[in-house]
């Protein structure tokens, strides 16, 4: 009985910690995107954020309306087979929102936001 109670308690604590970590990831993605959008809206260029494309674990992507990445860890251009990704990123608003899309056999969730000039800035995490 004590073993089952202990195992249940460990499971509950683990689930709570996972929720806290996940909430932290969500907040970090949003903070990062909001900071980059504010900087671009105040005159910085997308290329000024190339180093953030390699930042772990919260990297930044910046894409134009045509699907060309100005900042991304690996891509420069979305391909035709990336339609789901492109469509999801294009949903970005100037207020920002969360989108989901298939990625590398899993699901990716990204906070995306448009700059005043129409660039799409995003940062996300895996499902």
N, CA, C and O atoms as a Tinker XYZ file with bonds, in Angstrom:
   508  protein
     1  N      0.821000   -1.191000    0.000000    73     2
     2  CA     0.000000    0.000000    0.000000    64     1     3
     3  C      0.866000    1.257000    0.000000    63     2     4     5
     4  O      0.603000    2.207000   -0.737000    81     3
     5  N      1.916000    1.246000    0.848000    73     3     6
     6  CA     2.801000    2.405000    0.924000    64     5     7
     7  C      3.549000    2.604000   -0.389000    63     6     8     9
     8  O      3.781000    3.737000   -0.811000    81     7
     9  N      3.926000    1.496000   -1.037000    73     7    10
    10  CA     4.632000    1.595000   -2.317000    64     9    11
    11  C      3.735000    2.246000   -3.371000    63    10    12    13
    12  O      4.192000    3.096000   -4.135000    81    11
    13  N      2.471000    1.854000   -3.412000    73    11    14
    14  CA     1.532000    2.435000   -4.382000    64    13    15
    15  C      1.303000    3.909000   -4.102000    63    14    16    17
    16  O      1.230000    4.717000   -5.028000    81    15
    17  N      1.188000    4.261000   -2.836000    73    15    18
    18  CA     1.005000    5.660000   -2.455000    64    17    19
    19  C      2.224000    6.484000   -2.847000    63    18    20    21
    20  O      2.093000    7.586000   -3.379000    81    19
    21  N      3.414000    5.940000   -2.582000    73    19    22
    22  CA     4.658000    6.632000   -2.939000    64    21    23
    23  C      4.782000    6.781000   -4.454000    63    22    24    25
    24  O      5.151000    7.848000   -4.944000    81    23
    25  N      4.475000    5.716000   -5.197000    73    23    26
    26  CA     4.553000    5.765000   -6.662000    64    25    27
    27  C      3.562000    6.792000   -7.216000    63    26    28    29
    28  O      3.884000    7.529000   -8.148000    81    27
    29  N      2.377000    6.838000   -6.647000    73    27    30
    30  CA     1.394000    7.823000   -7.080000    64    29    31
    31  C      1.838000    9.244000   -6.791000    63    30    32    33
    32  O      1.641000   10.145000   -7.606000    81    31
    33  N      2.440000    9.438000   -5.625000    73    31    34
    34  CA     2.948000   10.754000   -5.251000    64    33    35
    35  C      4.078000   11.186000   -6.185000    63    34    36    37
    36  O      4.115000   12.338000   -6.617000    81    35
    37  N      4.987000   10.286000   -6.496000    73    35    38
    38  CA     6.092000   10.582000   -7.416000    64    37    39
    39  C      5.537000   10.942000   -8.794000    63    38    40    41
    40  O      6.008000   11.888000   -9.425000    81    39
    41  N      4.554000   10.201000   -9.255000    73    39    42
    42  CA     3.938000   10.482000  -10.557000    64    41    43
    43  C      3.273000   11.858000  -10.555000    63    42    44    45
    44  O      3.416000   12.620000  -11.511000    81    43
    45  N      2.556000   12.171000   -9.494000    73    43    46
    46  CA     1.885000   13.467000   -9.391000    64    45    47
    47  C      2.890000   14.614000   -9.390000    63    46    48    49
    48  O      2.697000   15.608000  -10.089000    81    47
    49  N      3.952000   14.485000   -8.617000    73    47    50
    50  CA     4.987000   15.526000   -8.576000    64    49    51
    51  C      5.648000   15.668000   -9.946000    63    50    52    53
    52  O      5.912000   16.784000  -10.393000    81    51
    53  N      5.915000   14.551000  -10.609000    73    51    54
    54  CA     6.510000   14.591000  -11.948000    64    53    55
    55  C      5.617000   15.305000  -12.939000    63    54    56    57
    56  O      6.102000   16.089000  -13.755000    81    55
    57  N      4.323000   15.049000  -12.883000    73    55    58
    58  CA     3.386000   15.721000  -13.784000    64    57    59
    59  C      3.327000   17.214000  -13.491000    63    58    60    61
    60  O      3.244000   18.023000  -14.415000    81    59
    61  N      3.369000   17.585000  -12.226000    73    59    62
    62  CA     3.347000   19.003000  -11.864000    64    61    63
    63  C      4.597000   19.705000  -12.368000    63    62    64    65
    64  O      4.518000   20.813000  -12.898000    81    63
    65  N      5.759000   19.061000  -12.204000    73    63    66
    66  CA     7.013000   19.660000  -12.684000    64    65    67
    67  C      7.011000   19.796000  -14.195000    63    66    68    69
    68  O      7.493000   20.795000  -14.729000    81    67
    69  N      6.475000   18.805000  -14.887000    73    67    70
    70  CA     6.384000   18.880000  -16.342000    64    69    71
    71  C      5.520000   20.071000  -16.754000    63    70    72    73
    72  O      5.856000   20.785000  -17.699000    81    71
    73  N      4.420000   20.285000  -16.055000    73    71    74
    74  CA     3.556000   21.425000  -16.341000    64    73    75
    75  C      4.255000   22.746000  -16.115000    63    74    76    77
    76  O      4.083000   23.685000  -16.892000    81    75
    77  N      5.048000   22.827000  -15.052000    73    75    78
    78  CA     5.798000   24.058000  -14.759000    64    77    79
    79  C      6.838000   24.312000  -15.842000    63    78    80    81
    80  O      6.990000   25.442000  -16.306000    81    79
    81  N      7.553000   23.270000  -16.246000    73    79    82
    82  CA     8.574000   23.409000  -17.292000    64    81    83
    83  C      7.922000   23.823000  -18.603000    63    82    84    85
    84  O      8.430000   24.704000  -19.295000    81    83
    85  N      6.799000   23.195000  -18.952000    73    83    86
    86  CA     6.092000   23.524000  -20.189000    64    85    87
    87  C      5.613000   24.976000  -20.167000    63    86    88    89
    88  O      5.748000   25.684000  -21.166000    81    87
    89  N      5.059000   25.424000  -19.050000    73    87    90
    90  CA     4.594000   26.810000  -18.926000    64    89    91
    91  C      5.769000   27.772000  -19.081000    63    90    92    93
    92  O      5.625000   28.836000  -19.683000    81    91
    93  N      6.919000   27.405000  -18.545000    73    91    94
    94  CA     8.117000   28.241000  -18.670000    64    93    95
    95  C      8.539000   28.340000  -20.138000    63    94    96    97
    96  O      8.879000   29.423000  -20.613000    81    95
    97  N      8.519000   27.215000  -20.855000    73    95    98
    98  CA     8.864000   27.227000  -22.285000    64    97    99
    99  C      7.938000   28.147000  -23.064000    63    98   100   101
   100  O      8.386000   28.936000  -23.895000    81    99
   101  N      6.653000   28.041000  -22.792000    73    99   102
   102  CA     5.673000   28.868000  -23.486000    64   101   103
   103  C      5.966000   30.344000  -23.242000    63   102   104   105
   104  O      5.957000   31.149000  -24.174000    81   103
   105  N      6.224000   30.692000  -21.998000    73   103   106
   106  CA     6.494000   32.090000  -21.657000    64   105   107
   107  C      7.793000   32.574000  -22.300000    63   106   108   109
   108  O      7.854000   33.706000  -22.781000    81   107
   109  N      8.832000   31.736000  -22.318000    73   107   110
   110  CA    10.106000   32.130000  -22.912000    64   109   111
   111  C      9.976000   32.355000  -24.417000    63   110   112   113
   112  O     10.553000   33.301000  -24.954000    81   111
   113  N      9.219000   31.487000  -25.104000    73   111   114
   114  CA     8.989000   31.682000  -26.539000    64   113   115
   115  C      8.322000   33.025000  -26.797000    63   114   116   117
   116  O      8.733000   33.769000  -27.688000    81   115
   117  N      7.304000   33.329000  -26.026000    73   115   118
   118  CA     6.552000   34.570000  -26.207000    64   117   119
   119  C      7.414000   35.796000  -25.911000    63   118   120   121
   120  O      7.399000   36.761000  -26.676000    81   119
   121  N      8.152000   35.766000  -24.828000    73   119   122
   122  CA     9.023000   36.900000  -24.462000    64   121   123
   123  C     10.028000   37.169000  -25.568000    63   122   124   125
   124  O     10.227000   38.316000  -25.968000    81   123
   125  N     10.660000   36.114000  -26.062000    73   123   126
   126  CA    11.678000   36.263000  -27.094000    64   125   127
   127  C     11.091000   36.880000  -28.366000    63   126   128   129
   128  O     11.669000   37.810000  -28.927000    81   127
   129  N      9.958000   36.370000  -28.816000    73   127   130
   130  CA     9.316000   36.899000  -30.026000    64   129   131
   131  C      8.906000   38.353000  -29.819000    63   130   132   133
   132  O      9.142000   39.194000  -30.687000    81   131
   133  N      8.302000   38.650000  -28.692000    73   131   134
   134  CA     7.869000   40.023000  -28.416000    64   133   135
   135  C      9.045000   40.993000  -28.423000    63   134   136   137
   136  O      8.921000   42.109000  -28.927000    81   135
   137  N     10.192000   40.578000  -27.866000    73   135   138
   138  CA    11.379000   41.443000  -27.851000    64   137   139
   139  C     11.915000   41.688000  -29.261000    63   138   140   141
   140  O     12.281000   42.812000  -29.607000    81   139
   141  N     11.959000   40.637000  -30.067000    73   139   142
   142  CA    12.466000   40.774000  -31.436000    64   141   143
   143  C     11.522000   41.643000  -32.265000    63   142   144   145
   144  O     11.981000   42.515000  -33.003000    81   143
   145  N     10.223000   41.421000  -32.158000    73   143   146
   146  CA     9.257000   42.236000  -32.905000    64   145   147
   147  C      9.392000   43.706000  -32.516000    63   146   148   149
   148  O      9.404000   44.578000  -33.385000    81   147
   149  N      9.492000   43.984000  -31.221000    73   147   150
   150  CA     9.632000   45.375000  -30.760000    64   149   151
   151  C     10.904000   46.002000  -31.330000    63   150   152   153
   152  O     10.888000   47.156000  -31.756000    81   151
   153  N     11.994000   45.255000  -31.339000    73   151   154
   154  CA    13.257000   45.785000  -31.864000    64   153   155
   155  C     13.168000   46.064000  -33.362000    63   154   156   157
   156  O     13.645000   47.100000  -33.826000    81   155
   157  N     12.562000   45.148000  -34.124000    73   155   158
   158  CA    12.405000   45.361000  -35.571000    64   157   159
   159  C     11.473000   46.548000  -35.823000    63   158   160   161
   160  O     11.730000   47.372000  -36.700000    81   159
   161  N     10.398000   46.625000  -35.054000    73   159   162
   162  CA     9.479000   47.757000  -35.213000    64   161   163
   163  C     10.156000   49.085000  -34.885000    63   162   164   165
   164  O      9.710000   50.137000  -35.342000    81   163
   165  N     11.225000   49.043000  -34.102000    73   163   166
   166  CA    11.958000   50.259000  -33.738000    64   165   167
   167  C     13.207000   50.477000  -34.589000    63   166   168   169
   168  O     14.067000   51.281000  -34.230000    81   167
   169  N     13.316000   49.761000  -35.724000    73   167   170
   170  CA    14.379000   50.061000  -36.670000    64   169   171
   171  C     15.464000   49.023000  -36.867000    63   170   172   173
   172  O     16.263000   49.155000  -37.793000    81   171
   173  N     15.527000   47.986000  -36.027000    73   171   174
   174  CA    16.541000   46.947000  -36.253000    64   173   175
   175  C     16.159000   46.135000  -37.484000    63   174   176   177
   176  O     14.990000   46.081000  -37.866000    81   175
   177  N     17.145000   45.510000  -38.094000    73   175   178
   178  CA    16.919000   44.674000  -39.274000    64   177   179
   179  C     16.836000   43.207000  -38.841000    63   178   180   181
   180  O     17.418000   42.815000  -37.829000    81   179
   181  N     16.113000   42.411000  -39.611000    73   179   182
   182  CA    15.973000   40.989000  -39.306000    64   181   183
   183  C     17.350000   40.327000  -39.182000    63   182   184   185
   184  O     17.556000   39.481000  -38.312000    81   183
   185  N     18.284000   40.709000  -40.043000    73   183   186
   186  CA    19.610000   40.103000  -40.049000    64   185   187
   187  C     20.366000   40.341000  -38.739000    63   186   188   189
   188  O     21.304000   39.609000  -38.422000    81   187
   189  N     19.962000   41.358000  -37.981000    73   187   190
   190  CA    20.601000   41.631000  -36.688000    64   189   191
   191  C     20.342000   40.513000  -35.685000    63   190   192   193
   192  O     20.980000   40.473000  -34.633000    81   191
   193  N     19.423000   39.609000  -35.990000    73   191   194
   194  CA    19.045000   38.557000  -35.051000    64   193   195
   195  C     19.498000   37.167000  -35.492000    63   194   196   197
   196  O     18.993000   36.160000  -34.996000    81   195
   197  N     20.450000   37.112000  -36.425000    73   195   198
   198  CA    20.928000   35.804000  -36.920000    64   197   199
   199  C     21.450000   34.913000  -35.802000    63   198   200   201
   200  O     21.279000   33.695000  -35.854000    81   199
   201  N     22.088000   35.505000  -34.786000    73   199   202
   202  CA    22.607000   34.707000  -33.674000    64   201   203
   203  C     21.492000   34.010000  -32.891000    63   202   204   205
   204  O     21.717000   32.949000  -32.309000    81   203
   205  N     20.294000   34.598000  -32.872000    73   203   206
   206  CA    19.185000   33.989000  -32.140000    64   205   207
   207  C     18.640000   32.745000  -32.837000    63   206   208   209
   208  O     17.906000   31.968000  -32.228000    81   207
   209  N     18.991000   32.551000  -34.103000    73   207   210
   210  CA    18.567000   31.342000  -34.808000    64   209   211
   211  C     19.243000   30.107000  -34.226000    63   210   212   213
   212  O     18.715000   29.000000  -34.335000    81   211
   213  N     20.386000   30.285000  -33.620000    73   211   214
   214  CA    21.138000   29.155000  -33.064000    64   213   215
   215  C     21.004000   29.075000  -31.540000    63   214   216   217
   216  O     21.606000   28.207000  -30.910000    81   215
   217  N     20.215000   29.977000  -30.950000    73   215   218
   218  CA    20.047000   29.998000  -29.503000    64   217   219
   219  C     19.278000   28.760000  -29.058000    63   218   220   221
   220  O     18.245000   28.428000  -29.639000    81   219
   221  N     19.757000   28.105000  -28.070000    73   219   222
   222  CA    19.089000   26.914000  -27.528000    64   221   223
   223  C     18.561000   27.228000  -26.144000    63   222   224   225
   224  O     19.232000   27.946000  -25.402000    81   223
   225  N     17.433000   26.750000  -25.765000    73   223   226
   226  CA    16.511000   25.948000  -26.562000    64   225   227
   227  C     15.464000   26.791000  -27.279000    63   226   228   229
   228  O     14.608000   26.237000  -27.967000    81   227
   229  N     15.506000   28.110000  -27.140000    73   227   230
   230  CA    14.465000   28.974000  -27.695000    64   229   231
   231  C     15.004000   29.774000  -28.865000    63   230   232   233
   232  O     15.356000   30.944000  -28.713000    81   231
   233  N     15.070000   29.150000  -30.027000    73   231   234
   234  CA    15.576000   29.859000  -31.202000    64   233   235
   235  C     14.489000   30.719000  -31.819000    63   234   236   237
   236  O     13.302000   30.552000  -31.536000    81   235
   237  N     14.916000   31.639000  -32.666000    73   235   238
   238  CA    13.994000   32.549000  -33.357000    64   237   239
   239  C     14.047000   32.268000  -34.846000    63   238   240   241
   240  O     15.105000   31.964000  -35.398000    81   239
   241  N     12.894000   32.373000  -35.488000    73   239   242
   242  CA    12.847000   32.361000  -36.946000    64   241   243
   243  C     12.199000   33.669000  -37.379000    63   242   244   245
   244  O     11.309000   34.189000  -36.706000    81   243
   245  N     12.655000   34.189000  -38.507000    73   243   246
   246  CA    12.053000   35.377000  -39.106000    64   245   247
   247  C     11.855000   35.065000  -40.581000    63   246   248   249
   248  O     12.798000   34.703000  -41.285000    81   247
   249  N     10.608000   35.213000  -41.041000    73   247   250
   250  CA    10.245000   34.848000  -42.403000    64   249   251
   251  C      9.497000   36.000000  -43.052000    63   250   252   253
   252  O      8.733000   36.706000  -42.394000    81   251
   253  N      9.719000   36.187000  -44.349000    73   251   254
   254  CA     8.920000   37.184000  -45.069000    64   253   255
   255  C      7.611000   36.541000  -45.533000    63   254   256   257
   256  O      7.405000   35.343000  -45.337000    81   255
   257  N      6.739000   37.322000  -46.139000    73   255   258
   258  CA     5.418000   36.849000  -46.554000    64   257   259
   259  C      5.466000   35.823000  -47.690000    63   258   260   261
   260  O      4.468000   35.159000  -47.971000    81   259
   261  N      6.634000   35.692000  -48.346000    73   259   262
   262  CA     6.789000   34.752000  -49.459000    64   261   263
   263  C      7.366000   33.411000  -49.030000    63   262   264   265
   264  O      7.612000   32.546000  -49.871000    81   263
   265  N      7.585000   33.229000  -47.728000    73   263   266
   266  CA     8.127000   31.967000  -47.246000    64   265   267
   267  C      9.644000   31.921000  -47.229000    63   266   268   269
   268  O     10.222000   30.857000  -47.007000    81   267
   269  N     10.304000   33.050000  -47.459000    73   267   270
   270  CA    11.766000   33.096000  -47.422000    64   269   271
   271  C     12.203000   33.411000  -45.994000    63   270   272   273
   272  O     11.797000   34.416000  -45.412000    81   271
   273  N     13.036000   32.535000  -45.446000    73   271   274
   274  CA    13.549000   32.762000  -44.100000    64   273   275
   275  C     14.712000   33.737000  -44.135000    63   274   276   277
   276  O     15.684000   33.530000  -44.862000    81   275
   277  N     14.613000   34.784000  -43.360000    73   275   278
   278  CA    15.712000   35.728000  -43.182000    64   277   279
   279  C     16.579000   35.272000  -42.021000    63   278   280   281
   280  O     17.785000   35.518000  -41.997000    81   279
   281  N     15.953000   34.607000  -41.059000    73   279   282
   282  CA    16.645000   34.036000  -39.904000    64   281   283
   283  C     15.996000   32.689000  -39.599000    63   282   284   285
   284  O     14.788000   32.616000  -39.377000    81   283
   285  N     16.793000   31.630000  -39.589000    73   283   286
   286  CA    16.330000   30.283000  -39.235000    64   285   287
   287  C     17.557000   29.413000  -38.998000    63   286   288   289
   288  O     18.583000   29.607000  -39.650000    81   287
   289  N     17.469000   28.449000  -38.068000    73   287   290
   290  CA    18.640000   27.608000  -37.798000    64   289   291
   291  C     19.117000   26.791000  -38.993000    63   290   292   293
   292  O     20.317000   26.552000  -39.130000    81   291
   293  N     18.196000   26.354000  -39.871000    73   291   294
   294  CA    18.616000   25.487000  -40.976000    64   293   295
   295  C     18.059000   25.870000  -42.337000    63   294   296   297
   296  O     18.751000   25.700000  -43.340000    81   295
   297  N     16.846000   26.375000  -42.410000    73   295   298
   298  CA    16.198000   26.654000  -43.691000    64   297   299
   299  C     16.482000   28.060000  -44.205000    63   298   300   301
   300  O     16.753000   28.980000  -43.434000    81   299
   301  N     16.413000   28.203000  -45.525000    73   299   302
   302  CA    16.406000   29.526000  -46.138000    64   301   303
   303  C     15.078000   29.768000  -46.850000    63   302   304   305
   304  O     14.632000   30.908000  -46.980000    81   303
   305  N     14.450000   28.683000  -47.309000    73   303   306
   306  CA    13.199000   28.802000  -48.060000    64   305   307
   307  C     12.341000   27.582000  -47.773000    63   306   308   309
   308  O     12.843000   26.458000  -47.757000    81   307
   309  N     11.049000   27.796000  -47.548000    73   307   310
   310  CA    10.131000   26.671000  -47.419000    64   309   311
   311  C      9.930000   26.030000  -48.787000    63   310   312   313
   312  O      9.891000   26.720000  -49.805000    81   311
   313  N      9.804000   24.735000  -48.800000    73   311   314
   314  CA     9.562000   23.992000  -50.037000    64   313   315
   315  C      8.057000   23.759000  -50.197000    63   314   316   317
   316  O      7.286000   24.021000  -49.274000    81   315
   317  N      7.647000   23.273000  -51.350000    73   315   318
   318  CA     6.230000   23.026000  -51.616000    64   317   319
   319  C      5.635000   22.073000  -50.571000    63   318   320   321
   320  O      4.478000   22.224000  -50.181000    81   319
   321  N      6.433000   21.085000  -50.116000    73   319   322
   322  CA     5.926000   20.119000  -49.146000    64   321   323
   323  C      5.770000   20.729000  -47.754000    63   322   324   325
   324  O      5.252000   20.065000  -46.856000    81   323
   325  N      6.201000   21.970000  -47.552000    73   323   326
   326  CA     6.082000   22.652000  -46.267000    64   325   327
   327  C      4.818000   23.504000  -46.191000    63   326   328   329
   328  O      4.750000   24.427000  -45.378000    81   327
   329  N      3.832000   23.218000  -47.008000    73   327   330
   330  CA     2.614000   24.042000  -47.064000    64   329   331
   331  C      1.956000   24.193000  -45.695000    63   330   332   333
   332  O      1.513000   25.289000  -45.351000    81   331
   333  N      1.880000   23.127000  -44.909000    73   331   334
   334  CA     1.261000   23.202000  -43.579000    64   333   335
   335  C      2.008000   24.183000  -42.674000    63   334   336   337
   336  O      1.398000   24.932000  -41.911000    81   335
   337  N      3.331000   24.166000  -42.772000    73   335   338
   338  CA     4.151000   25.082000  -41.966000    64   337   339
   339  C      3.918000   26.514000  -42.433000    63   338   340   341
   340  O      3.676000   27.409000  -41.623000    81   339
   341  N      3.992000   26.719000  -43.728000    73   339   342
   342  CA     3.804000   28.049000  -44.305000    64   341   343
   343  C      2.432000   28.610000  -43.924000    63   342   344   345
   344  O      2.322000   29.755000  -43.484000    81   343
   345  N      1.388000   27.794000  -44.098000    73   343   346
   346  CA     0.033000   28.237000  -43.771000    64   345   347
   347  C     -0.091000   28.598000  -42.296000    63   346   348   349
   348  O     -0.748000   29.579000  -41.948000    81   347
   349  N      0.537000   27.807000  -41.428000    73   347   350
   350  CA     0.476000   28.084000  -39.986000    64   349   351
   351  C      1.194000   29.389000  -39.652000    63   350   352   353
   352  O      0.667000   30.209000  -38.901000    81   351
   353  N      2.382000   29.586000  -40.201000    73   351   354
   354  CA     3.153000   30.798000  -39.893000    64   353   355
   355  C      2.464000   32.045000  -40.440000    63   354   356   357
   356  O      2.548000   33.117000  -39.840000    81   355
   357  N      1.782000   31.908000  -41.577000    73   355   358
   358  CA     1.076000   33.051000  -42.170000    64   357   359
   359  C     -0.113000   33.529000  -41.332000    63   358   360   361
   360  O     -0.643000   34.613000  -41.575000    81   359
   361  N     -0.528000   32.742000  -40.366000    73   359   362
   362  CA    -1.625000   33.150000  -39.485000    64   361   363
   363  C     -1.188000   34.218000  -38.484000    63   362   364   365
   364  O     -2.021000   34.772000  -37.767000    81   363
   365  N      0.097000   34.506000  -38.432000    73   363   366
   366  CA     0.620000   35.475000  -37.464000    64   365   367
   367  C     -0.135000   36.794000  -37.549000    63   366   368   369
   368  O     -0.531000   37.238000  -38.627000    81   367
   369  N     -0.323000   37.402000  -36.395000    73   367   370
   370  CA    -0.962000   38.715000  -36.312000    64   369   371
   371  C      0.001000   39.675000  -35.620000    63   370   372   373
   372  O      1.016000   39.246000  -35.071000    81   371
   373  N     -0.304000   40.942000  -35.642000    73   371   374
   374  CA     0.559000   41.903000  -34.953000    64   373   375
   375  C      0.436000   41.752000  -33.433000    63   374   376   377
   376  O      1.322000   42.188000  -32.697000    81   375
   377  N     -0.641000   41.147000  -32.965000    73   375   378
   378  CA    -0.803000   40.909000  -31.526000    64   377   379
   379  C     -0.100000   39.629000  -31.086000    63   378   380   381
   380  O      0.262000   39.493000  -29.918000    81   379
   381  N      0.095000   38.694000  -32.006000    73   379   382
   382  CA     0.732000   37.417000  -31.714000    64   381   383
   383  C     -0.274000   36.338000  -31.375000    63   382   384   385
   384  O     -1.324000   36.609000  -30.792000    81   383
   385  N      0.059000   35.097000  -31.751000    73   383   386
   386  CA    -0.780000   33.952000  -31.427000    64   385   387
   387  C      0.035000   32.670000  -31.535000    63   386   388   389
   388  O      1.130000   32.659000  -32.097000    81   387
   389  N     -0.514000   31.597000  -30.989000    73   387   390
   390  CA     0.125000   30.284000  -31.051000    64   389   391
   391  C     -0.425000   29.510000  -32.235000    63   390   392   393
   392  O     -1.633000   29.508000  -32.470000    81   391
   393  N      0.455000   28.852000  -32.985000    73   391   394
   394  CA     0.066000   27.993000  -34.096000    64   393   395
   395  C      0.753000   26.640000  -33.923000    63   394   396   397
   396  O      1.753000   26.528000  -33.215000    81   395
   397  N      0.212000   25.628000  -34.568000    73   395   398
   398  CA     0.793000   24.286000  -34.541000    64   397   399
   399  C      0.905000   23.768000  -35.961000    63   398   400   401
   400  O      0.091000   24.101000  -36.823000    81   399
   401  N      1.932000   22.943000  -36.199000    73   399   402
   402  CA     2.119000   22.357000  -37.520000    64   401   403
   403  C      2.972000   21.106000  -37.403000    63   402   404   405
   404  O      3.746000   20.971000  -36.455000    81   403
   405  N      2.839000   20.167000  -38.378000    73   403   406
   406  CA     3.666000   18.958000  -38.354000    64   405   407
   407  C      5.127000   19.310000  -38.617000    63   406   408   409
   408  O      5.435000   20.187000  -39.424000    81   407
   409  N      6.018000   18.610000  -37.921000    73   407   410
   410  CA     7.441000   18.893000  -38.093000    64   409   411
   411  C      8.242000   17.662000  -37.706000    63   410   412   413
   412  O      8.155000   17.200000  -36.568000    81   411
   413  N      9.010000   17.132000  -38.626000    73   411   414
   414  CA     9.932000   16.018000  -38.373000    64   413   415
   415  C      9.258000   14.847000  -37.659000    63   414   416   417
   416  O      9.806000   14.300000  -36.701000    81   415
   417  N      8.086000   14.471000  -38.121000    73   415   418
   418  CA     7.384000   13.331000  -37.552000    64   417   419
   419  C      6.655000   13.625000  -36.256000    63   418   420   421
   420  O      6.061000   12.720000  -35.670000    81   419
   421  N      6.684000   14.856000  -35.797000    73   419   422
   422  CA     5.979000   15.237000  -34.576000    64   421   423
   423  C      5.154000   16.480000  -34.824000    63   422   424   425
   424  O      4.741000   16.758000  -35.950000    81   423
   425  N      4.925000   17.210000  -33.777000    73   423   426
   426  CA     4.161000   18.446000  -33.888000    64   425   427
   427  C      4.968000   19.566000  -33.245000    63   426   428   429
   428  O      5.565000   19.391000  -32.183000    81   427
   429  N      4.975000   20.689000  -33.891000    73   427   430
   430  CA     5.681000   21.875000  -33.414000    64   429   431
   431  C      4.630000   22.926000  -33.070000    63   430   432   433
   432  O      3.642000   23.090000  -33.786000    81   431
   433  N      4.853000   23.622000  -31.982000    73   431   434
   434  CA     3.981000   24.719000  -31.572000    64   433   435
   435  C      4.852000   25.965000  -31.537000    63   434   436   437
   436  O      5.938000   25.954000  -30.957000    81   435
   437  N      4.380000   27.031000  -32.152000    73   435   438
   438  CA     5.180000   28.249000  -32.212000    64   437   439
   439  C      4.322000   29.466000  -31.900000    63   438   440   441
   440  O      3.170000   29.568000  -32.323000    81   439
   441  N      4.911000   30.374000  -31.158000    73   439   442
   442  CA     4.296000   31.678000  -30.955000    64   441   443
   443  C      4.795000   32.537000  -32.104000    63   442   444   445
   444  O      6.002000   32.709000  -32.271000    81   443
   445  N      3.881000   33.075000  -32.893000    73   443   446
   446  CA     4.252000   33.866000  -34.069000    64   445   447
   447  C      3.597000   35.233000  -33.994000    63   446   448   449
   448  O      2.484000   35.395000  -33.493000    81   447
   449  N      4.320000   36.197000  -34.507000    73   447   450
   450  CA     3.823000   37.568000  -34.477000    64   449   451
   451  C      4.385000   38.318000  -35.667000    63   450   452   453
   452  O      5.528000   38.095000  -36.065000    81   451
   453  N      3.578000   39.216000  -36.243000    73   451   454
   454  CA     4.020000   40.032000  -37.376000    64   453   455
   455  C      4.585000   41.353000  -36.882000    63   454   456   457
   456  O      4.123000   41.932000  -35.900000    81   455
   457  N      5.602000   41.804000  -37.602000    73   455   458
   458  CA     6.120000   43.143000  -37.366000    64   457   459
   459  C      5.270000   44.135000  -38.149000    63   458   460   461
   460  O      4.425000   43.734000  -38.949000    81   459
   461  N      5.488000   45.419000  -37.924000    73   459   462
   462  CA     4.756000   46.451000  -38.677000    64   461   463
   463  C      4.991000   46.319000  -40.184000    63   462   464   465
   464  O      4.114000   46.627000  -40.991000    81   463
   465  N      6.193000   45.855000  -40.546000    73   463   466
   466  CA     6.533000   45.719000  -41.966000    64   465   467
   467  C      6.053000   44.399000  -42.570000    63   466   468   469
   468  O      6.253000   44.165000  -43.762000    81   467
   469  N      5.417000   43.522000  -41.761000    73   467   470
   470  CA     4.867000   42.274000  -42.284000    64   469   471
   471  C      5.755000   41.061000  -42.139000    63   470   472   473
   472  O      5.370000   39.971000  -42.561000    81   471
   473  N      6.953000   41.213000  -41.546000    73   471   474
   474  CA     7.786000   40.034000  -41.294000    64   473   475
   475  C      7.132000   39.189000  -40.214000    63   474   476   477
   476  O      6.441000   39.710000  -39.339000    81   475
   477  N      7.351000   37.888000  -40.282000    73   475   478
   478  CA     6.802000   36.965000  -39.294000    64   477   479
   479  C      7.939000   36.488000  -38.407000    63   478   480   481
   480  O      8.932000   35.943000  -38.889000    81   479
   481  N      7.786000   36.698000  -37.110000    73   479   482
   482  CA     8.789000   36.288000  -36.129000    64   481   483
   483  C      8.173000   35.171000  -35.301000    63   482   484   485
   484  O      7.029000   35.282000  -34.860000    81   483
   485  N      8.923000   34.097000  -35.087000    73   483   486
   486  CA     8.385000   32.985000  -34.314000    64   485   487
   487  C      9.428000   32.288000  -33.472000    63   486   488   489
   488  O     10.627000   32.373000  -33.735000    81   487
   489  N      8.952000   31.601000  -32.461000    73   487   490
   490  CA     9.786000   30.743000  -31.606000    64   489   491
   491  C      8.862000   29.670000  -31.055000    63   490   492   493
   492  O      7.719000   29.959000  -30.702000    81   491
   493  N      9.345000   28.433000  -30.978000    73   491   494
   494  CA     8.444000   27.373000  -30.557000    64   493   495
   495  C      9.102000   26.234000  -29.829000    63   494   496   497
   496  O     10.276000   26.284000  -29.463000    81   495
   497  N      8.296000   25.189000  -29.628000    73   495   498
   498  CA     8.731000   24.001000  -28.918000    64   497   499
   499  C      8.018000   22.781000  -29.508000    63   498   500   501
   500  O      7.009000   22.899000  -30.203000    81   499
   501  N      8.578000   21.608000  -29.205000    73   499   502
   502  CA     8.003000   20.349000  -29.686000    64   501   503
   503  C      6.859000   19.918000  -28.812000    63   502   504   505
   504  O      6.776000   20.301000  -27.645000    81   503
   505  N      5.971000   19.115000  -29.378000    73   503   506
   506  CA     4.863000   18.523000  -28.646000    64   505   507
   507  C      5.386000   17.370000  -27.821000    63   506   508
   508  O      4.617000   16.717000  -27.115000    81   507
